[in-house]
Each structure stands twice: as C-alpha cells, then as structure tokens.
Amino acid sequence: MTKITFSALPVLSVFIALSNSSLQNLTFIGILPLSGEEGHIGLSVKPFIERAVGHVNRDDNILNGYNLTVEWVDSKCDGGSATKAMFDALHSTKRIVFIYGGYCSYVTKSVAESMAYFNTWQISFFNTDPTLSDSVTYKNFLRVIPNELDYNLVWVKFLESNNWNRVVLLYQDASSGFTTYAYTHNALSSQLKAAGVKILSTFSVTENPEVAFSDIKAWDAKIIIGNFGPDMAQRIICMAYHSDMYGHRYVWLLTQVTAYPPNWWEGSENCTREQMETTLNGHFTVDIVTSFYSETDASYATYFSPQEIPDPGKHNIQDLFISLSEDTKHNRYTSYAYDGVWLMANALHRFIEDSKPSYPDWEQWYNITNASEITKGSFTGLTGEVQFLHRSRLGYLQLLQKRGTNYRQVGLLNMSNGNLSLATEIYWHGNDQAPLDHTVIQRKDIRPNIIIHGVLMALATLGLVLAISFLSVNIKYASHRHIKMSSPKMNNIIVAGCIFIYSTVFVMRIHVDSSNTTRQVICIARTWALFFGFSLSFGALFAKTWRVYTIFNSPHGQKRMITDGMLFIVVVLLLCLDLILLITWAIVDPLQVEETELDRIEEKNTIISRILYTCESERMNIWTAITYSYKGLLLVIGCFFAWQTRHVNIPALNDSKYIGMSVYNVVIMSTSAVAISYVITSQQDHSDLIIGLLIILCTTITLCLVFVPKIMHLRQDPKGLLPRPRLSMKSSSSSRKSMLAGQNSSDTFTSAENKISQLERDLVLNQAKLNLVTQEMKSLASKCNAAVDSSTSTISNQVEHLSLQNFSQQCNTTTTHCTHSTNNEPTDEIARTQHTTAKTDCISVGSDSKL
C-alpha cells in the first residue's frame, strides 16, 4: 500500500520549465460541462483536477520522465457534441492515455460505450448510475466513486443492526424515462431476500403514488425504502404527510437525496415548506464520503502549498475546495476528482515500471482489457483508502440523518469489510430506541374499576332493600283503603320490574376472569332482565296513566270502568312483545360474547389494544333499532298521557299525579342513558358510572314517587278512617290554555268540567241513598224479628186450641156411641159380658178425654 507524499521543496519555475521540456507527455482528456446550464459543475471541479495533475508532476516518486497533462472537452451535457469532440481528440497526434470525467449520465454512457472501439479506458468520478456497471456494454469503463448499487449494502446492514425484517420498497418506474431507479431496485430486492428480509410489497410509482399509501398502511409497514427522482420525491413526501406516515412510527430510507438540488422539497403544490420539513425530519439517506480529512488533520498540507490554504485552522479539505472553486454551487465530487487523477497516475506508473528496463510498449497499454491492470494496488487519497474489487470502488459510504435543516452522519460503511459503524446519537423522535418494523399489539383486557363498581353495587343493593321494603308494606297494607284505591297489585308489578332493573347493575360488565359459559349466561341474562324490568315497571306505570287518561277523556255522558284486570292485560301484552322480540333474536341472530377493541394507545414501539367483552350479534344495529323504536314509542305515548292528565287528581286513583311524574322520570333518565352510552364509549369506567347511576337514580325515584306518598298517608291514617279527598282538577288560566291546546276545543274542556261536577253529585247522592237504605234495612230487620216472635206465639196457641176442640168432639162422639151401644145389649151371656166390659172402657176413655 502506497501513501501519496510530496516534497515541499521549492522548485524554480525556470528549472521546471526546462525539465518539462525534456519529459514525455501523457495526456488524458477531461470531459466536463464547462458551459450551459450545468457549466457550474465542471467549473467547480476543473481547478482541482488541474491541481492534482500539478501535484503528480511535482512528485519525484511517480512517473519519472513523464509529464501528465489534461486536454479539456466541453461536453455541454450533450451526448452528440461530446462524442464528436472525443473523436477529434483521439485522432490527434497526442498520446491519449485516459478519458476522464463525464458528468451527465447520457454523455458518460455515449462516450463509455464507444471507448471499447478505441481501446481507451474511461474513468469517471461523477456518475453513480448503476447501469454503467455492465461490463459487457461498457467494457472500458471504471469509476473512482461508489455507484448506487453499493448504497444497497448500507440499507441491508442498517436493517440488520436494528432487527428490521419487514420493509416496503418504493421506486420510480422506468417508463418515466429513469432506468436507474428500477435497476437499483431490482438489485436491492435480491440483496434483501438474500439477507432474510421480507419485502411486504413493492410499489412502482409513476403518476399516481397515492395508491401505494393505502396499501402500505394495509400491510402495516413501518420501514419504507424509496428510490426516485426529486420531483417524485416531493410528491411522495407530501403524500406521506397527509397520510400521517411520518414521525416515530415510520422510518423513511431515501437513497441519495443529498444529490438532489438544494431545497428540493420546497414548492410543493399541496404541502407547505413546514409540512415537508416536518415529514422529512429524521429520515435517513446514503451518500458518498466527500472527504476523510477533518479540520484537525493537517495532512492535506502535503498536497497544497501554503499560498493555496486560506485558513488551515478553520477549514477541512472540502471547505478548502469550496474556497478555491470558481463556482461553489455544487462541488461534492471534487475529492473524487482529485483521487481519480492519482488513480490514473498510479496505473501509468505501474505500466511503465513493469516495462523496464526497456521502454514501455504503448500498444500493449491500449490492449489492456482487464480492469484489474488499472485498479490493482491501493493508495490513501482524500476519499480514504482507494482500492477496487473487480470494477467496483471499495470506498466508504456514510449514513446520514436529517435533523432540522441539516444532515448529520450517523453511520459509516467500510465497503472493504462490510462493517457499518453506527453513532450513538441517532434520533428516534423522542424514543430511546429504534422503532419496530411492524405494529406490536399488546392485548390488555379492560377490567372494571373496583371503586366505581363497588359503589354502584352498594347503591344497587340499597335499592333492592328499598324495593323489597316497599313491596312488604304494599302487601301488608293491601286491604287499607288508601293502598287499595291505588291498585296494589299493579304496584307490586312496578316493584318487581324495579328489582329486575336493579339486578342489571351487578352484571353491567362481563368480567375477564369468568369462564366462557358464565360470560354467555351473563350476556343473555342482562339483556332479558333489562327488557322485562323495563316492561314490568314502566308497563305498569304506563297502564295506570292510560287509565287516568281514558277516564278523563271519555266522551261526554259516557262512563267507562277500567279494572285492574285490564291494566294487567296491558302489561302482559308488553311482556309478550318482549318475548317475541327476544326469542326471535335468540333464534335468528343469537347474542355472543365478543372481544371488542375499544381503542389503541401508543407507547413507544408498542400499541396497547384495550379489549372489552361485549354482547354482540351480527345484526346488532338492527335489533337495537327495533328495541329503541318500540320502547321509545312507548315512552313517547306514556309521556303524552302524563302531560294530558297533569292537572287531574282522582281520589279513586289517588296516585295519578305521582304516576305521571314517574313517567317523566323514566323518559328523561332512559333517554340520557342511551345517549351517554354512545357518546363516551371510549371511557368505559366513566360510562359505567354514569349509566349505572342513571339506572339506580331512575329506578329509585320511580319507587319513591309511587310509594313514599302512600307511606306518609299510612302514618297519618293507619286505620283508613279519614274522609276521602274530593275529586279535583286544577284549573288555572295557564292549565286551561294547555287543556284547550290538548283537546283542540274549548267545548271539550267545559264538557270535562261538567262531567266532573256530575260525577261528584252522583257520588254524594249515591252515598246518601246508601246510608238511607242501610237505616231502613236495620229498622225493617227489627220489625221482622218482633213480628216473627208474635206470630209464632199466636200460631202456637191457635194450634193448641184447635187441637183440644177436635179431641173433645171426638170424645163426645165416642161417649154417644158408647151409650147407644149400651142400650142394645145382646142376649147371649158371653156376648153380654163382653158388651159390658167394652162399655165400661169407653166411658172411661170418654171421661179421660174430657179431662
């Protein structure tokens, strides 16, 4: 390995001139755009090529006896003009040993392709086009700068160092006239596959890059490698901003954007400069190493004279080059241009030395077809160690990261050994480590808040105790006049429904630790309990309100009697509707316990997916709409009944006012609970708290409105002896206006008042008649008892008297008969004796009968 060194000894210009006159000239043609739009490029590099030539010629250790010269050709970035100028130069009498340069790709290709016919080697320090690596098409082409195919190795090593195994590739299609990007993309795909990196998708962007972004999100890709021109890059970066594909979740690897024109991201039609800079902040790119010498390394002093260094303590080599350039707009290749001259000088020096002791046969020089004859050996240049593998420069590539408005080197790849050295201060958007190449979703089952659910269950338990207490009072005093007048059986139904509703608080959330069977039972039981509880409690309230409304709004003169049995029918009908809906639901689309993702919380490289167990079915929206529709209609009708009867107080239905208030309560609370359940679904604990409190509050208020007035009345009149309150109806001017509006006629209101008055009169009259009839019945009962006793005595005497008279008559008849019989005594003795005995007996009987 040879390090280039120079003698700092002064040489007189005259001596140099005389010496050079005896040297053989070795000329190379320098092709640069020296005029036109790209003329500033050639003008910024030309001085350093000339300085390199001067340094070679001043070095005593190389090309002794020869003088290296350069002949310039202005390519104007035009392939035809450059090729013609090359032909003219090659046919001159000068010995042309190299073609050097060629900035524009199409000029370089045109010249390189024709050099095989002239057996002359072309060396480039500008062009990184990977297609120029084709040794068949461009047989005599070499470059001292790494090409874009070499950049792929940086990406492969960078992916490996961060354990990224999933990427998406974006490249500009060849149909747009750029074959470079497709060529590099194909090589990168092969290298990534060989390294075990999974390519999720490849997108060839042309006119519509928007299509790619939806697919990138669908693939959950986080690492994106892009290879495209500056115009397409501007569109893609703007699209990334609007697609929210930047920041700590995404890593953009953009190939050689530092070679783009300065401030290439400005001027976007759809994004501001700030938006573009926000998206680009933190992205990575690969670039050539422009210089290996820092401001602390004074070794460049051996290359340049003190007069050429304006301030050695403040400038590195690149800064020095900038200060010496005729045009500093773009000079990032100057170090390679300088080293390229030394590459040619070393190749010529080896050829000459290998020809000794004889003179070199230049015909053999032009017959060199093996690139290794040009590239063998190595030396230390401004761009580091200059060495080759076959036709490829084994140089250094730097990994850069954009931070704010500047790029910082965060990695350096040594192509000779493939090692990528990374800096420790890589910026990861506030994170202390690199993001992952995919979204890691960490499952987190949402558990109920212990405090919130403890409070709710305690309140629900108190509610159950209250409901059972009211039920006990209602059953115990069912025969009490005041309780009996309020339909105690319907009140029992209200309590039963409230107990069902209270019980739903205990199963508001399906516990994570429960078994699948338990979850399924809870899911079904909660739904059925809520349905039945609502239908029982509100159904009974609805039925009682309907009775008041029906009595109050019956046609004039028509009396309707609505019994508790009819109210039971209303409740049963509502329960039947629930049963039909629930059974149909269970058969057609049964409820299942589903794991619903409530939301996602990003924490560095992990997304926490909060899972909530919910009761769902495939057509849940349809069943919910049906439920809300018919129960909502029931609430609306019940609210209408309550409003229409708000001024009515019927003693026979002594709780009508409180029933109406209960209906309002249920309507307001139910509507609020439904609305809140859809608004704050993401805050499940808050939702549970509010909905649970609404359920408990609604149920408790309903129970209190129905039963507290009754308990207060029981305390005032425990035996039910107080007089019954009069039928009344508040009739303020405002209420009458409301009734007129409700009935759409003043006659209806007057008729209602007359009807009430008539009912009062009928009630008083019937009460008086009932009292009179009761007194008459008591008097009549006394008279009847006296009459019965007198009649019984008289009849007994009469019966006895009549019996004695009849018996006396019979006795007289018997005596007469006996006397008559005695006067006719028989003649026979025996007969006479019998006759006498019979006569004696007859007379005896007759005497006894008289007594």
GICORWO-V109945 format. One line per field, one symbol per residue. phi: phi as a letter, one per 20 degrees, with the letter a starting at -180 (. if undefined). psi: psi as a letter, one per 30 degrees, with the letter a starting at -180 (. if undefined). A space follows every 10 residues. Layout:
phi = ???
psi = ???
This chain:
phi = .ddfcceeff cfffffffff feeeeddcee dbfdbnfeff ffffegffff fffffffeef eblfnccecc decefllcff ffffffffff eeefeeebdc ooffffffff fffefffdlc edddddfdgf fffffefdfd ccbedfefff fgffffffff fdledcccdc befffendef ffffffffgf ffffeneeef acceececff ffffffffel eddcddbbff ffffffffff ffeldbnfec cdddflffef fglffenffd ceffffffff fnfdbdbfef addefedeff ffecfgfedf bfeccegfff fffeffbefb bfdfffffff ffffffffff ffffefeeff efffgfefde fffedfnbbe dfeofebccl defedccded cecmdcdcfd acdeffcmed edfedfedln eebffeebfe edfcffdfff ffffffffff ffffffffff ffffffdfef gffffelgff fffffgfffg fgffffcfde ffffffffff ffffffffff ffffffffff ffffffffff ffdfgfnedd ddeffffgff ffffffffff ffffffefbf fcededffac declecdeee dcececcfdf ffffffffff ffffffffff gfffdfdece gfcfdfffff fffggfffff fffffffeed ffefffffff ffffffffff fffffedfgf ffffffcfdm dffffffbbf cfffffffff ffemafffff ffffffffff ffffffffff ffffffffff ffgfffffff ffffffffff ffffffffff ffffffffff fffdffefff ffgfffffff ffffffffff f
psi = kkkklkkgkk kkeeeeeeef fglkkjkkkj jkjflaegef eeffeeefee eeeeeeffkf gkhkgljklk kkkjfghjee eeeeeeeeef glfljjflkk aiekefeeee eeefffffhk kkkkgdkgkf fffjfeeieh klkfkklfef feeeeeeeee fghkgklkkk lkkffggjfe eeeeeeeeee eeeffgkkje lkkjkcfife eeeeeeeefh kfjkkkjlle eeeeeeeeee efghilaffk kkjkjhfffl lkhfflgkef kleeeeeeef kflllklljf kgklffjgff ffekleffje ifffkaeeee eeffkfjgej hfgeeeeefe efeeeeeeee eeefflfllk jfeeefgkfk fffeflallj afgakjlljc fkkibkkkkl kkjbflkkkf lkkjfefgkj kklfhkkhhf lglkllgljj jkkjkjkkke eefeeeeeee eeeeeeeeee eeeeeegffk eeeefgieee eeeeeeeeee eeffefhekk keflleeeee eeeeeeeeee eeeeeeeeee eeeeeeeeee eegllkfkkk jjlfeeeeee eeeeeeeeee eeeeeeeeik kljkjkjelk kkjcgkjjjj kkkljllehe eeeeeeeeee eeeeeeeeee eeefgfgkjj efifgeefee eeeeeeeeee eeeeeeffeh ffieeeeeee eeeeeeeeee eeeeeefeee eeeeeeiffh fkkkllklkk hleeeeeeee eefgkfeeee eeeeeeeeee eeeeeeeeee eeeeeeeeee eeeeeeeeee eeeeeeeeee eeeeeeeeee eeeeeeeeee eefiklfkee eeeeeeeeee eeeeeeeeee .
